[in-house]
Amino acid sequence: MAEVDKNIEEMNLEKYYEDKITNSGFKITKPRDTIIKILSKASNLLTADDIYMEVKNDDPSIGVATVYRTLELLTRLKIVCRIILGSGRSYYMFSRECAKETFTYMICNNCKKIITNNQCLQSAVKVRLRENAEETIMKNCKLQVDNYQILFTGLCEDCNDTGR
């Protein structure tokens, strides 16, 4: 039953993004559709190269430049979030509330694993931080914050347990 619910949710999510693209005056092209499907099924952050490798398996006629252009458009439309972590490398993900989420990550200094969507990490930071930060920045700096990232570095659970 949960698998059926997940499939319905994925279909609705894809439809939501397709509507957002067409309502912005763009067409649903094969590359855009393919990239949206790849991102909707991803359980972790993907680089443009990761996405390209998956796209290439699905349709070898789609080039790497098309992937980058499509990701740039989807980012501009706030369909995809571009996340730049400590290494300066760009990662991509999407969600309905892409522009209004606070993203919290941890990069393991040893194995370089990127930990995302960690409930414990999210709870430790708390949503209240976001509200206070946005209000303070708007009041004192006259800047509107859409989203921000919090990046921690250290050792992941596996590396910490093995004492690496």
PyMOL commands that set and color helices and strands:
alter all, ss='L'
color gray80, all
select helices_A, chain A and resi 2-23+30-41+48-58+64-76+98-100+119-125+127-141+157-162
alter helices_A, ss='H'
color red, helices_A
select strands_A, chain A and resi 81-84+90-93+102-108+114-115+148-154
alter strands_A, ss='S'
color yellow, strands_A
deselect
rebuild
show_as cartoon
